[in-house]
Amino acid sequence: MIAGLDDPEALEVIACREGLALAADLQLQNFVISSDSKQVISNINEGCRGSTGAVISEIQILANSFRCNFIFESRASNMEAHSLAKSSLSLGPGRHVWFGQPHDPNRIPPYVAFDE
């Protein structure tokens, strides 16, 4: 069982899994996922268990499909990710793409239809 969604470590682990899912959707093969949580990166790289063990196992299985590194990056040097995390609190469920600035619904529609 995973820790509650009010647990910052659990949320960070889920964010790393979502990063892998996005990379798969975009068909990326070589990339880096960074986090400002040393513990989460250590747990992923070492395969630690605990309250987030099931998601960490899933991450490790998914990561085998890519050339992917998980690295620690302090919040001070990763302000974009911190801004993204803060702005995402106001978004609804689902996946969202961020173009360097928080989403402005007046400029970019939430859904885009592509003609075939």
PyRosetta script that sets phi, psi and omega in degrees:
from pyrosetta import init, pose_from_sequence

init()
pose = pose_from_sequence("MIAGLDDPEALEVIACREGLALAADLQLQNFVISSDSKQVISNINEGCRGSTGAVISEIQILANSFRCNFIFESRASNMEAHSLAKSSLSLGPGRHVWFGQPHDPNRIPPYVAFDE")
pose.set_psi(1, 135.1)
pose.set_omega(1, -179.7)
pose.set_phi(2, -84.1)
pose.set_psi(2, 150.1)
pose.set_omega(2, 178.1)
pose.set_phi(3, -60.3)
pose.set_psi(3, 164.7)
pose.set_omega(3, -178.6)
pose.set_phi(4, -62.0)
pose.set_psi(4, 157.4)
pose.set_omega(4, -178.6)
pose.set_phi(5, -73.5)
pose.set_psi(5, 1.3)
pose.set_omega(5, 172.4)
pose.set_phi(6, -94.1)
pose.set_psi(6, 2.4)
pose.set_omega(6, 178.9)
pose.set_phi(7, -89.7)
pose.set_psi(7, 113.4)
pose.set_omega(7, -178.0)
pose.set_phi(8, -57.4)
pose.set_psi(8, -36.1)
pose.set_omega(8, 179.5)
pose.set_phi(9, -65.6)
pose.set_psi(9, -42.3)
pose.set_omega(9, 178.3)
pose.set_phi(10, -62.9)
pose.set_psi(10, -41.6)
pose.set_omega(10, 179.0)
pose.set_phi(11, -64.7)
pose.set_psi(11, -37.5)
pose.set_omega(11, 179.5)
pose.set_phi(12, -67.1)
pose.set_psi(12, -39.0)
pose.set_omega(12, 177.2)
pose.set_phi(13, -64.2)
pose.set_psi(13, -43.7)
pose.set_omega(13, 178.3)
pose.set_phi(14, -63.2)
pose.set_psi(14, -39.4)
pose.set_omega(14, 178.0)
pose.set_phi(15, -61.8)
pose.set_psi(15, -38.9)
pose.set_omega(15, 177.4)
pose.set_phi(16, -65.0)
pose.set_psi(16, -40.5)
pose.set_omega(16, 176.8)
pose.set_phi(17, -63.7)
pose.set_psi(17, -40.8)
pose.set_omega(17, 178.3)
pose.set_phi(18, -65.7)
pose.set_psi(18, -34.3)
pose.set_omega(18, 175.0)
pose.set_phi(19, -61.0)
pose.set_psi(19, -41.9)
pose.set_omega(19, 176.5)
pose.set_phi(20, -64.8)
pose.set_psi(20, -40.7)
pose.set_omega(20, 178.9)
pose.set_phi(21, -63.3)
pose.set_psi(21, -40.5)
pose.set_omega(21, 177.9)
pose.set_phi(22, -65.4)
pose.set_psi(22, -41.8)
pose.set_omega(22, 177.8)
pose.set_phi(23, -60.1)
pose.set_psi(23, -40.3)
pose.set_omega(23, 177.8)
pose.set_phi(24, -64.7)
pose.set_psi(24, -43.7)
pose.set_omega(24, 178.7)
pose.set_phi(25, -61.2)
pose.set_psi(25, -36.7)
pose.set_omega(25, -179.5)
pose.set_phi(26, -86.8)
pose.set_psi(26, -0.4)
pose.set_omega(26, 180.0)
pose.set_phi(27, 57.9)
pose.set_psi(27, 39.0)
pose.set_omega(27, 174.9)
pose.set_phi(28, -79.3)
pose.set_psi(28, 151.7)
pose.set_omega(28, 179.5)
pose.set_phi(29, -121.7)
pose.set_psi(29, -26.1)
pose.set_omega(29, -174.7)
pose.set_phi(30, -134.2)
pose.set_psi(30, 110.6)
pose.set_omega(30, -175.8)
pose.set_phi(31, -159.0)
pose.set_psi(31, 172.0)
pose.set_omega(31, 180.0)
pose.set_phi(32, -124.1)
pose.set_psi(32, 137.5)
pose.set_omega(32, 171.0)
pose.set_phi(33, -113.0)
pose.set_psi(33, 123.4)
pose.set_omega(33, -179.7)
pose.set_phi(34, -113.2)
pose.set_psi(34, 152.8)
pose.set_omega(34, 179.3)
pose.set_phi(35, -141.7)
pose.set_psi(35, 151.9)
pose.set_omega(35, 175.8)
pose.set_phi(36, -92.2)
pose.set_psi(36, 14.3)
pose.set_omega(36, 176.5)
pose.set_phi(37, -111.1)
pose.set_psi(37, 105.1)
pose.set_omega(37, 177.8)
pose.set_phi(38, -58.2)
pose.set_psi(38, -38.6)
pose.set_omega(38, -177.0)
pose.set_phi(39, -64.7)
pose.set_psi(39, -43.8)
pose.set_omega(39, -179.9)
pose.set_phi(40, -63.6)
pose.set_psi(40, -45.6)
pose.set_omega(40, 179.6)
pose.set_phi(41, -62.4)
pose.set_psi(41, -42.4)
pose.set_omega(41, 177.5)
pose.set_phi(42, -61.8)
pose.set_psi(42, -44.9)
pose.set_omega(42, 179.4)
pose.set_phi(43, -61.5)
pose.set_psi(43, -41.2)
pose.set_omega(43, 179.7)
pose.set_phi(44, -67.6)
pose.set_psi(44, -48.0)
pose.set_omega(44, -177.1)
pose.set_phi(45, -67.5)
pose.set_psi(45, -29.9)
pose.set_omega(45, -178.4)
pose.set_phi(46, -99.0)
pose.set_psi(46, -8.4)
pose.set_omega(46, 179.5)
pose.set_phi(47, 72.4)
pose.set_psi(47, 33.4)
pose.set_omega(47, -179.4)
pose.set_phi(48, -66.6)
pose.set_psi(48, 153.3)
pose.set_omega(48, 179.0)
pose.set_phi(49, -102.0)
pose.set_psi(49, -148.4)
pose.set_omega(49, -177.5)
pose.set_phi(50, 106.9)
pose.set_psi(50, -156.5)
pose.set_omega(50, -174.6)
pose.set_phi(51, -66.2)
pose.set_psi(51, -22.3)
pose.set_omega(51, 179.0)
pose.set_phi(52, -108.0)
pose.set_psi(52, 13.0)
pose.set_omega(52, -175.0)
pose.set_phi(53, -57.5)
pose.set_psi(53, -38.5)
pose.set_omega(53, -178.7)
pose.set_phi(54, -65.4)
pose.set_psi(54, -42.1)
pose.set_omega(54, -179.6)
pose.set_phi(55, -71.1)
pose.set_psi(55, -38.1)
pose.set_omega(55, 177.2)
pose.set_phi(56, -62.6)
pose.set_psi(56, -40.3)
pose.set_omega(56, 175.7)
pose.set_phi(57, -61.3)
pose.set_psi(57, -42.1)
pose.set_omega(57, 177.7)
pose.set_phi(58, -62.5)
pose.set_psi(58, -42.4)
pose.set_omega(58, 178.2)
pose.set_phi(59, -59.9)
pose.set_psi(59, -46.3)
pose.set_omega(59, -178.6)
pose.set_phi(60, -63.4)
pose.set_psi(60, -38.7)
pose.set_omega(60, 178.0)
pose.set_phi(61, -66.1)
pose.set_psi(61, -47.1)
pose.set_omega(61, 179.5)
pose.set_phi(62, -63.3)
pose.set_psi(62, -40.0)
pose.set_omega(62, -176.8)
pose.set_phi(63, -64.3)
pose.set_psi(63, -23.7)
pose.set_omega(63, 178.2)
pose.set_phi(64, -65.9)
pose.set_psi(64, -15.9)
pose.set_omega(64, 179.3)
pose.set_phi(65, -84.1)
pose.set_psi(65, -5.6)
pose.set_omega(65, -173.7)
pose.set_phi(66, -131.5)
pose.set_psi(66, 170.5)
pose.set_omega(66, 163.0)
pose.set_phi(67, -98.3)
pose.set_psi(67, 92.0)
pose.set_omega(67, -170.4)
pose.set_phi(68, -129.0)
pose.set_psi(68, 135.5)
pose.set_omega(68, 174.7)
pose.set_phi(69, -118.0)
pose.set_psi(69, 142.6)
pose.set_omega(69, 174.2)
pose.set_phi(70, -108.7)
pose.set_psi(70, 121.6)
pose.set_omega(70, -176.6)
pose.set_phi(71, -130.1)
pose.set_psi(71, 153.5)
pose.set_omega(71, 173.1)
pose.set_phi(72, -86.0)
pose.set_psi(72, 135.4)
pose.set_omega(72, 175.2)
pose.set_phi(73, -139.4)
pose.set_psi(73, 120.4)
pose.set_omega(73, -175.5)
pose.set_phi(74, -60.4)
pose.set_psi(74, 152.1)
pose.set_omega(74, -179.5)
pose.set_phi(75, -59.4)
pose.set_psi(75, -35.2)
pose.set_omega(75, -179.3)
pose.set_phi(76, -60.4)
pose.set_psi(76, -32.6)
pose.set_omega(76, -179.4)
pose.set_phi(77, -99.7)
pose.set_psi(77, 5.3)
pose.set_omega(77, -176.8)
pose.set_phi(78, -132.9)
pose.set_psi(78, 52.8)
pose.set_omega(78, -176.5)
pose.set_phi(79, -67.5)
pose.set_psi(79, -28.9)
pose.set_omega(79, 177.6)
pose.set_phi(80, -60.6)
pose.set_psi(80, -46.0)
pose.set_omega(80, -179.8)
pose.set_phi(81, -64.4)
pose.set_psi(81, -39.3)
pose.set_omega(81, 178.8)
pose.set_phi(82, -64.0)
pose.set_psi(82, -43.5)
pose.set_omega(82, 177.8)
pose.set_phi(83, -63.0)
pose.set_psi(83, -40.7)
pose.set_omega(83, 178.2)
pose.set_phi(84, -62.1)
pose.set_psi(84, -45.4)
pose.set_omega(84, -179.2)
pose.set_phi(85, -62.0)
pose.set_psi(85, -43.0)
pose.set_omega(85, 179.6)
pose.set_phi(86, -65.1)
pose.set_psi(86, -43.6)
pose.set_omega(86, -178.0)
pose.set_phi(87, -71.0)
pose.set_psi(87, -27.1)
pose.set_omega(87, -178.5)
pose.set_phi(88, -69.9)
pose.set_psi(88, -17.8)
pose.set_omega(88, 179.0)
pose.set_phi(89, -63.4)
pose.set_psi(89, -23.3)
pose.set_omega(89, -179.2)
pose.set_phi(90, -93.0)
pose.set_psi(90, -3.7)
pose.set_omega(90, -178.1)
pose.set_phi(91, -88.3)
pose.set_psi(91, 157.0)
pose.set_omega(91, 176.4)
pose.set_phi(92, -79.3)
pose.set_psi(92, -178.1)
pose.set_omega(92, 179.3)
pose.set_phi(93, -66.4)
pose.set_psi(93, 158.0)
pose.set_omega(93, 178.4)
pose.set_phi(94, 113.7)
pose.set_psi(94, -179.5)
pose.set_omega(94, 178.4)
pose.set_phi(95, -94.2)
pose.set_psi(95, 143.1)
pose.set_omega(95, -177.9)
pose.set_phi(96, -132.3)
pose.set_psi(96, 144.1)
pose.set_omega(96, 177.6)
pose.set_phi(97, -103.5)
pose.set_psi(97, 135.8)
pose.set_omega(97, -178.4)
pose.set_phi(98, -114.2)
pose.set_psi(98, 126.3)
pose.set_omega(98, -176.7)
pose.set_phi(99, -101.7)
pose.set_psi(99, 36.9)
pose.set_omega(99, 177.5)
pose.set_phi(100, 96.4)
pose.set_psi(100, -20.9)
pose.set_omega(100, 176.4)
pose.set_phi(101, -131.5)
pose.set_psi(101, 152.6)
pose.set_omega(101, 176.2)
pose.set_phi(102, -55.4)
pose.set_psi(102, 148.5)
pose.set_omega(102, -176.2)
pose.set_phi(103, -58.6)
pose.set_psi(103, 129.2)
pose.set_omega(103, 174.2)
pose.set_phi(104, -108.3)
pose.set_psi(104, 103.7)
pose.set_omega(104, -175.0)
pose.set_phi(105, -63.1)
pose.set_psi(105, -15.4)
pose.set_omega(105, 177.5)
pose.set_phi(106, -79.1)
pose.set_psi(106, -17.7)
pose.set_omega(106, -177.1)
pose.set_phi(107, -107.9)
pose.set_psi(107, -35.2)
pose.set_omega(107, -177.6)
pose.set_phi(108, -124.0)
pose.set_psi(108, 119.8)
pose.set_omega(108, -179.2)
pose.set_phi(109, -66.7)
pose.set_psi(109, 149.5)
pose.set_omega(109, -179.0)
pose.set_phi(110, -68.6)
pose.set_psi(110, -22.3)
pose.set_omega(110, 179.4)
pose.set_phi(111, -130.0)
pose.set_psi(111, 139.1)
pose.set_omega(111, 179.0)
pose.set_phi(112, -123.7)
pose.set_psi(112, 127.2)
pose.set_omega(112, 177.0)
pose.set_phi(113, -97.4)
pose.set_psi(113, 129.5)
pose.set_omega(113, 178.8)
pose.set_phi(114, -107.3)
pose.set_psi(114, 127.7)
pose.set_omega(114, 177.2)
pose.set_phi(115, -80.2)
pose.set_psi(115, 141.4)
pose.set_omega(115, 178.5)
pose.set_phi(116, -94.6)
pose.dump_pdb("model.pdb")
